[in-house]
C-alpha cells in the first residue's frame, strides 16, 4: 500500500533564489543599436527592433559602415564628457569677468533658484554638443548610411522607448541629443533643452561586452545588499537618508575598507541583490596607461583587475561544472568617473562586475559632486526599492525628476551598463497579502 510521505527541508539550498530556464517576462526592446570595430578605421553599425518599430528591409538588415574612425569617436566622446565636467564647475561671472556672488553649480543639487536664462544657456550648449557628436557619428554620403541615419534619427526622436546600445566603443549615449534645431526660433533659443537628450527621452542601457546567460528571480521576502563607502562621506547631506532607506528595505552589510570587500569577493557565494558604493573614484596612471579605481576609507585602490582576479576562480569553476556563481547584484558605483570609458585597453569596473554575474552597473561618467550623488541615490533607490520599478525605468524617472524639479541635468551623466530589467521583487510574508 502506498503512503504519502510529507517532506520538508530545514535549509534553503537556493539561498532564496531559483534559476529560470529563460529570461523572465519583460518588455521588449524597441531598439538595439550595435557598433562594431574590427579595425580602428572600420566601424560598422547595425540596428533592429523587437517590436516592429523599424521598417523591415528587403533582403538585408539595417546595417552600414560609418564614415568616421574609432579614434575620432573616442576623441569626441571624451570631449563631450569633459564639457559636462565643465558644467559642474561652472561659476557665473559679471561683465567685468569677476565671479558673481552666486556659488558654482558644484555646491548644489537643486538649481531651480538660479537665473533660468543662465542655466538654460548652459544646458542648451550641452544639448548642442550632444547633437553634434551624434551628427558626426552618423555623418556620410554613402547611400546605405544615409538610409540608416534617417531611420535611426526618426526612432530616437520618439519618447519612452527601451533602447540598448551594444558597442565596442565608449560612447556616452544618454548625453547625446536629437532635434536640436527645434530649440532655435529666429536664431534664438526657445523651448526646453532637457527633453532633447537621449537619456531624458528613453530608457537606455549600454552593454560592456560581457554577458550572463542565466536569470534569477527572488523568492525571499527581504532583499539583501551592501553599502561600501568612505566613512568621511557619511556627513554629506542626505547620505544618512540613503543609508536609512537601504537599512529599512534590505538586510545590509556595511563595508569601509578594501580588506572587507576583498574578503567577501573571494568567497564562492556573494549573495546580494544590490551593492551600493559611495566613495571616491579616480583615474590612475602609470607608464602612459590609465585606468579607473575607487577607494573606500583608505588610500588602497580597487580596480577592475582586482575584481576580476578575486571573482575569476569562482566564475570559471562554475562554468566548468555547468552551474552559476552566486553573484548577481545591481551594482551602483556612486563614485567619480566609474562609468566613463576605460582607457588604453584597461577593462572598466562596470565590465568587470557584469562579466562575473552582476545584473547591471549604474555609474556616473564624470567627477560627480558629492551633494548631487547623494541626492541622486536617494531618488533612484526610492523608485527602485520602494516603488518596485526596474532599474531602467527608475533611472529615466529620476532623470526627469531632476530636470523638472531641480532643473539639473547631471542625472544624465549616470549610465546603466546592462540591467535595464533588473528589479527587486518583494514577496509578502506568509499570512499577508502583498499590494
LUMKE-250597 format. One line per 2 residues: number of its first residue (from 1); for each residue x, y, z of C-alpha. Coordinates in Angstrom, 2 decimals, m for minus. Each point is the difference from the previous one (the first is absolute). Layout:
NUM) X/Y/Z; ...
This chain:
1) 0.00/0.00/0.00; 1.34/3.42/m0.93
3) 0.37/2.63/2.70; 0.29/3.74/m0.52
5) 3.19/1.17/1.68; 0.14/3.65/1.05
7) 3.35/1.51/m0.84; 1.52/3.21/1.21
9) 3.42/1.62/m0.22; 1.73/1.69/2.90
11) 2.34/1.87/m2.31; m0.37/2.09/m3.13
13) 2.63/m1.23/m2.48; m0.99/2.65/m2.54
15) 0.58/2.78/2.55; m3.32/1.62/m0.77
17) 0.35/m0.10/m3.76; m0.98/m2.36/m2.77
19) 1.59/m0.31/m3.41; m2.22/0.55/m3.01
21) 0.35/m1.88/m3.31; m0.44/3.24/m1.95
23) m0.25/3.71/0.54; m2.88/1.12/2.24
25) m2.88/1.75/m1.70; 0.93/3.60/m0.72
27) m0.77/2.67/m2.54; 1.90/m0.41/m3.28
29) 2.57/2.49/m1.20; m1.37/2.24/m2.69
31) 3.51/0.70/m1.26; 3.39/m1.67/0.20
33) 2.96/1.76/m1.59; 3.38/m1.67/m0.39
35) 3.38/1.57/m0.77; 2.73/m2.42/m1.01
37) 3.61/0.97/m0.56; 1.97/m2.77/m1.78
39) 2.75/2.56/m0.71; 0.62/3.54/1.22
41) m0.93/1.43/m3.40; m3.04/m2.26/m0.44
43) m3.14/0.52/2.08; m3.15/m1.95/m0.89
45) m3.45/0.90/1.28; m3.21/m2.03/m0.02
47) m3.37/0.13/1.70; m3.22/m1.94/0.43
49) m3.23/0.13/1.95; m1.80/m2.71/1.96
51) m3.32/1.80/m0.45; m0.12/0.74/m3.73
53) 0.72/3.69/0.60; 2.47/0.04/m2.90
55) m1.07/m0.77/m3.57; 1.15/m3.43/m1.10
57) 2.73/0.40/m2.65; m0.33/m2.14/m3.12
59) 2.66/m2.68/m0.21; 2.34/1.57/2.55
61) 0.21/1.48/3.50; 0.34/3.58/1.15
63) 3.74/0.15/m0.35; 2.65/2.47/m1.17
65) 3.66/0.87/0.24; 0.58/3.31/1.75
67) 2.09/2.71/m1.61; 1.79/0.73/3.28
69) 2.90/m1.84/1.60; 0.01/m1.56/3.45
71) 2.73/2.40/1.12; m2.12/3.03/m0.86
73) m3.03/m1.48/1.76; 2.14/m0.47/3.11
75) 1.25/3.60/m0.21; m3.46/1.48/m0.46
77) m1.40/m2.14/2.83; 2.75/1.09/2.37
79) m0.52/3.62/m1.03; m3.74/m0.17/0.73
81) 0.65/m1.47/3.43; 2.50/2.78/0.73
83) m2.60/2.65/m0.93; m2.43/m1.49/2.50
85) 2.77/0.18/2.59; 0.39/3.70/m0.76
87) m3.74/0.47/0.57; 0.46/m1.37/3.53
89) 2.75/2.54/0.63; m1.86/2.91/m1.62
91) 0.17/3.22/1.99; m1.83/3.05/m1.34
93) 2.01/3.16/m0.58; m0.99/3.63/m0.41
95) 0.70/2.25/m2.93; 3.35/0.88/1.56
97) 0.90/m3.70/m0.02; m0.16/m0.20/3.79
99) m1.94/m2.80/1.72; m3.50/0.96/1.03
101) m1.12/m0.54/3.55; m1.69/m3.26/m0.99
103) 1.91/m3.20/0.71; 0.95/m2.51/m2.73
105) m2.39/m2.76/m1.01; 2.14/m2.60/1.75
107) m1.34/1.11/3.39; m3.66/m0.83/m0.67
109) m2.24/m2.74/m1.31; m2.94/2.38/m0.35
111) 0.60/2.62/m2.70; m3.63/1.14/m0.28
113) 0.73/3.27/1.78; 2.79/1.00/m2.38
115) m0.80/2.47/m2.79; m1.69/m2.16/m2.62
117) 1.46/1.90/m2.93; 3.47/m0.77/1.31
119) m0.78/m3.65/0.73; m1.85/m0.72/m3.24
121) 2.85/1.50/m2.00; 2.36/m2.48/1.63
123) m2.32/m2.99/m0.48; m0.73/1.04/m3.59
125) 3.71/m0.01/m0.74; 0.28/m3.54/1.39
127) m2.92/m1.02/m2.23; 1.67/1.59/m3.01
129) 3.21/m1.88/0.71; m1.90/m3.26/0.48
131) m1.76/0.53/m3.31; 3.34/0.79/m1.63
133) 1.53/m3.30/1.13; m3.00/m1.93/m1.33
135) 0.19/1.93/m3.28; 3.71/m0.74/m0.40
137) m0.55/m3.65/0.88; m2.55/m0.42/m2.80
139) 1.49/2.42/m2.53; 0.65/m1.21/m3.53
141) m1.40/m0.08/m3.52; m0.03/m3.75/m0.53
143) m3.48/m1.10/m1.05; m0.32/m2.74/2.62
145) 1.25/2.33/2.74; m2.42/2.76/m1.04
147) m2.93/m2.42/0.15; 1.21/m1.37/3.33
149) 0.39/3.51/1.44; m3.52/0.96/m1.02
151) m1.57/m3.04/1.68; 2.06/0.33/3.20
153) m0.66/3.70/0.52; m3.74/m0.47/m0.51
155) m0.06/m2.62/2.73; 2.17/1.98/2.44
157) m2.32/3.01/m0.37; m2.82/m2.07/1.49
159) m0.39/m0.37/3.76; m0.29/m2.69/2.67
161) 1.76/m2.77/m1.91; 2.22/m2.72/1.47
163) 3.34/0.19/m1.78; 3.19/m2.03/0.19
165) 3.30/1.29/m1.39; 2.39/m2.89/m0.50
167) 3.31/1.59/m0.88; 3.70/m0.75/m0.19
169) 0.60/3.71/0.65; m0.69/2.09/3.10
171) m2.62/2.43/m1.27; m1.91/1.94/2.72
173) m3.39/m0.86/m1.50; m2.33/1.73/2.54
175) 1.85/3.30/m0.64; m0.68/m0.05/m3.73
177) m2.83/2.23/m1.21; m2.43/0.12/m2.89
179) m2.00/2.67/m1.78; 2.09/2.91/1.27
181) m1.36/2.21/m2.80; m3.41/m0.03/1.73
183) 1.52/2.19/2.73; 0.82/2.74/m2.46
185) m2.59/2.56/m1.02; 1.12/2.95/m2.11
187) 3.55/m0.81/1.00; m0.77/0.14/3.73
189) m0.42/m2.76/2.58; m3.57/m1.04/0.66
191) m1.44/m2.97/1.88; 1.33/m2.41/2.60
193) 3.42/m1.50/m0.82; m0.32/m2.80/2.59
195) m2.44/m1.95/m2.18; 2.53/m0.29/m2.85
197) 2.37/m2.40/1.76; m0.28/m3.68/m0.86
199) 0.17/m0.89/3.69; m2.96/2.30/0.72
201) m2.13/m1.40/m2.82; 0.60/m3.73/0.43
203) 1.00/m2.81/2.33; 3.59/m0.68/m1.05
205) 2.52/m2.70/0.78; 3.40/m0.68/m1.48
207) 1.77/m3.33/m0.05; 3.58/m0.59/0.96
209) 0.90/m3.01/m2.12; m0.73/m2.29/2.95
211) m3.20/m1.99/0.18; m1.64/m2.48/2.36
213) m2.26/m2.68/m1.47; m1.98/m0.77/3.14
215) m2.71/1.79/1.95; m1.06/0.05/3.62
217) m3.28/0.81/1.68; m0.18/0.77/3.70
219) m2.02/m2.19/2.34; 0.85/1.78/3.21
221) m2.08/2.60/1.79; 2.87/2.34/0.89
223) 2.79/0.77/m2.48; 3.66/m0.06/0.95
225) 2.54/2.65/m0.86; 3.13/1.84/1.02
227) 1.25/3.54/0.49; 3.64/0.55/m0.90
229) 1.10/3.46/0.92; 2.59/2.49/1.09
231) m0.83/0.79/3.62; 0.79/3.68/m0.55
233) m2.90/0.26/m2.47; m2.61/m0.90/2.62
235) m0.26/3.71/0.79; m0.95/0.96/m3.56
237) m3.56/1.41/m0.01; m2.58/m2.78/m0.53
239) 2.63/m2.76/0.21; m1.52/m1.10/3.31
241) m3.45/m0.05/m1.63; 1.31/m2.37/m2.67
243) 1.44/m2.31/2.66; m3.25/0.14/1.95
245) m2.02/m0.93/m3.09; 2.26/m2.94/m0.79
247) m0.06/m1.28/3.58; m3.78/0.25/0.14
249) m0.54/m1.87/m3.26; 2.84/m2.55/0.03
251) 2.21/m2.13/2.18; 3.18/2.07/m0.32
253) 3.68/m0.77/0.40; 2.10/3.13/0.47
255) 3.63/0.05/m1.17; 2.51/2.80/0.47
257) 3.31/m1.55/m0.99; 1.38/m1.79/m3.02
259) 0.92/m3.08/2.06; m3.66/m0.51/0.97
261) m1.15/0.21/m3.62; 2.72/m2.26/m1.37
263) m0.68/m2.59/2.68; m3.63/m0.23/m1.14
265) 0.89/0.13/m3.71; 2.37/m2.92/0.53
267) m2.78/m2.32/1.18; m1.94/m2.19/m2.46
269) m3.29/1.51/1.15; m0.64/3.73/0.24
271) m3.77/m0.04/0.05; m1.11/3.63/m0.19
273) m2.82/1.62/m1.93; 1.64/3.41/0.04
275) 3.54/1.29/0.59; 0.11/3.73/0.69
277) 3.31/1.89/m0.09; 0.37/3.57/1.23
279) 3.67/0.86/m0.01; 2.73/1.72/m2.00
281) 0.92/m1.05/m3.53; 2.82/1.11/m2.25
283) 2.07/m0.70/m3.06; 3.27/m1.71/0.88
285) 2.97/0.23/m2.35; 3.36/m1.68/m0.42
287) 2.39/m0.12/m2.94; m2.42/1.75/m2.34
289) m2.89/m2.33/0.87; m3.13/1.03/1.88
291) m2.81/m1.87/1.70; m2.79/0.49/2.54
293) 0.20/m0.70/3.70; m2.05/0.71/3.09
295) 0.91/0.40/3.66; m1.96/m0.74/3.14
297) 1.25/1.40/3.34; 3.69/m0.35/m0.87
299) 2.48/0.77/m2.75; 0.15/m3.59/m1.31
301) m1.83/m0.20/m3.33; m2.46/m2.45/m1.50
303) m0.01/m0.34/m3.79; m1.48/m2.28/m2.64
305) 2.93/m2.39/m0.04; m0.29/m0.47/3.76
307) m3.71/m0.85/m0.30; 0.77/m2.31/m2.90
309) 2.80/m1.76/1.87; m2.12/m0.71/3.07
311) m3.14/m1.14/m1.84; 1.63/m1.86/m2.91
313) 0.68/m3.30/1.84; m3.67/m0.31/0.98
315) m1.37/1.09/m3.37; 2.23/m2.41/m1.91
317) m0.62/m2.88/2.39; m3.74/0.51/m0.27
319) 0.20/0.06/m3.79; 2.02/m3.24/m0.10
321) m2.48/m1.75/2.29; m3.06/1.24/m1.86
323) m1.33/2.11/2.85; m0.15/3.70/0.78
325) 1.95/2.00/2.53; m2.17/1.71/2.57
327) 0.96/3.57/m0.80; m2.89/1.92/m1.54
329) m0.44/3.53/1.41; m0.92/3.26/m1.60
331) 3.17/1.99/0.72; m0.29/3.75/0.58
333) 3.43/1.61/m0.25; m0.72/3.47/1.36
335) 3.64/0.97/m0.49; 1.70/2.46/m2.32
337) 0.70/m1.18/m3.58; m1.15/m3.57/0.74
339) m2.19/m0.11/m3.11; 2.37/1.83/m2.35
341) 1.68/m1.95/m2.80; 3.05/m1.94/1.12
343) 3.18/1.03/m1.78; 3.08/m1.57/m1.62
345) m1.41/m3.50/m0.03; m0.94/m0.23/3.66
347) m3.31/m1.61/0.88; m2.48/2.27/1.77
349) m1.38/m0.74/3.44; m3.46/m0.39/m1.52
351) 1.22/m2.68/m2.40; 1.76/m1.89/2.78
353) m3.10/m0.19/2.17; m2.32/m0.98/m2.87
355) 2.45/m2.59/m1.29; m0.17/m1.87/3.28
357) m3.78/0.07/0.38; m1.24/3.46/1.01
359) m3.40/0.72/m1.53; 1.09/3.52/m0.83
361) 2.12/2.94/1.09; m1.16/3.60/0.44
363) 2.79/2.56/0.14; 0.83/3.63/m0.90
365) 2.27/0.87/m2.90; 1.37/3.16/1.61
367) 1.38/1.12/3.37; m3.38/0.32/1.66
369) m0.52/2.57/2.78; m0.52/m1.81/3.28
371) m3.14/1.92/0.89; m1.58/m0.94/m3.34
373) 1.14/m3.62/0.24; m1.80/m0.47/3.32
375) m3.17/1.68/m1.29; 0.08/m2.13/m3.16
377) 0.38/m3.22/2.00; m2.94/0.91/2.23
379) m2.26/0.74/m2.97; 1.05/m3.08/m1.98
381) m0.15/m2.45/2.91; m3.41/1.28/1.09
383) m1.34/m0.92/m3.43; 1.97/m3.24/m0.24
385) m0.73/m1.35/3.50; m3.15/1.75/1.22
387) m1.90/0.22/m3.28; 1.29/m3.27/m1.51
389) 1.07/1.52/m3.30; 2.53/m1.68/m2.25
391) 3.42/1.65/m0.02; m0.62/1.38/m3.49
393) m3.30/1.64/0.91; 1.29/1.22/3.38
395) 2.93/1.69/m1.73; m2.24/1.66/m2.61
397) m2.42/1.26/2.64; 2.92/1.30/2.10
399) 1.46/1.86/m2.98; m3.37/1.61/m0.72
401) m0.56/0.89/3.67; 3.31/1.85/0.20
403) m0.71/1.77/m3.28; m3.47/1.12/1.06
405) 0.40/0.60/3.74; 3.64/1.01/0.46
407) 0.73/1.11/m3.59; 3.25/m1.95/0.20
409) 1.17/m2.16/m2.93; 2.69/m1.93/1.91
411) m2.14/m3.13/0.38; 0.62/m0.48/m3.74
413) 3.66/m0.57/0.81; m0.94/m3.31/1.67
415) 0.14/m2.91/m2.42; m1.47/m3.47/0.38
417) 2.16/m2.89/m1.21; m2.43/m2.90/m0.49
419) m2.68/m0.29/2.67; m2.90/1.65/m1.82
421) m2.35/m2.69/1.38; 1.64/m0.38/3.41
423) m2.44/0.34/2.86; m0.50/m1.03/3.61
425) m3.29/m1.84/0.47; m1.21/m0.30/3.57
427) m2.29/m2.87/0.92; m2.39/0.54/2.87
429) 0.64/m2.08/3.10; m2.23/m3.04/0.48
431) m3.42/0.92/1.24; 0.01/3.44/m1.58
433) m0.98/1.29/m3.40; 2.25/2.15/m2.06
435) m1.20/3.16/m1.61
